[in-house]
Amino acid sequence: MDSNALLCAAIANHITTNPQQRITFAQFMDMVLYHPEHGYYSSDAVKIGFQGGDFFTSPNLCADFGELLAEQFFQMWEILGKPVPFSLVEMGAGQGLLALHILKYHQLRYPDFFTALEYIIVEKSPTLREEQQERLQDLPVRWCNLEDIPPNAIAGCFFSNELVDAFPVHQFILETGELREIYVTIQPPSLEAKEESFSPTRGGEGLGERSNFVFVEVTGQPSTPQLAEYLDLLQINFAQSAYPDGYRSEINLAVLDWLSIVADRLQRGYVLTIDYGYPASRYYNPRRSQGTLQCYYHHRFHDNPYINIGRQDITAHVDFTALSRWGERCSLEKVGFIQQGLFLMALGLGDRIATLSNQQQPLSEFLQRRDALHQLIDPTGLGGFGVLVQSKGLDKTEISQPLKGLTLPE
């Protein structure tokens, strides 16, 4: 059996050993992405980048994204009084490109800051960690688990770029005005239904003809009262008549646990989260009736998580209101929320675009670089990502100093 078949078998075993013969979608998504041996992020299946990848991120375009973030981190260090060490904790570092661009820029531009810097990477994927260690072997970086960082140990900044969207989510659907959770179970092979569409009980074959398991959806009572508590936190009321029957979406409970740990480990400094998503009012808009779940496979996206199991990425948009409000309960104060394009422009990306024509370089390189910079600020793409900054432990003087990336031009 290959890795994908073994993963399907592991998921099926998890289902059949459950007393109710089903698991939550969050459990399914967690196994598909993070099973220690066969999950997408735990195996060689994960591919990032333009050539042969399933998706790309801002650092794949050019070094400018990391260099502009480096400018923001340098200002944070100054605001905090230049502590030594200043810890930068990157959570989910991908191929290590962002760390490379940040550290090289600091080393060249701000050597005093580089000397004071402690760069920590928290990476769950063993495959990606190995790639990071090879790429960053000549730079002062250390790796650890988030849970291994002692409480109140970090003065600096926890940050992530396109991490939270890959956290496992619970899915729900409204049936006759009642919130019902979506579970995953197994359809016996003899009853296989070759359905293209999938309503409340959508499904698909894990490995096509090679799989003995067909995973399908069923609905039931919510698995935990935390789902209702999450909606209360956001002040979302699905009893309103504006929501149609069959409305479905996601709830990300994992992000609350993650943010609680981050806040506990941060003594003073910032949390910077970059990802695609919406405020709650847009996330749970009645017109967005099928949620935000997406799968990425070879730079194509679709919404069926029951195919290409273990071979594709599965994501859901980030609810930034949930991050902000839960952060307040964890002593994290919201500093600001802004689109990535505006954030990078405030940090100097506009100046970089303006000086392009003054640089001596072949036309092909000029066009490629210009396109990369424009993609970083395109409001319909990467530029439309959200940037949320939160802080903890700052005094009144430090809080009063605006962050450069959040300062819009007059």
Secondary structure, 3 states (H helix, E strand, C coil): CCHHHHHHHHHHHHHHCCCCCCEEHHHHHHHHHHCCCCCCCCCCCCCECCCCCCECCHHHHCCHHHHHHHHHHHHHHHHCCCCCCEEEEEECCCCCHHHHHHHHHHHHHCHHHHHHEEEEEECCCHHHHHHHHHHCCCCCEEECCHHHCCCCCEEEEEEEECCHHHCCCEEEEEECCEEEEEEEEEECHHHCCCCCCCCCCCEEECCHHHCCCEEEEEEECCCCCHHHHHHHHHCCCCCCCCCCCCCEEEECCHHHHHHHHHHHHEEEEEEEEEECEECHHHHCCCCCCECCCEEEECCEEECCCCCCCCCCEEECCEEHHHHHHHHHHCCCEEEEEEEHHHHHHHCCHHHHHHCHHHCCCCHHHHHHHHHHHHHHHCCCCHHHCEEEEEEECCCHHHHCCCCHHHCCCC
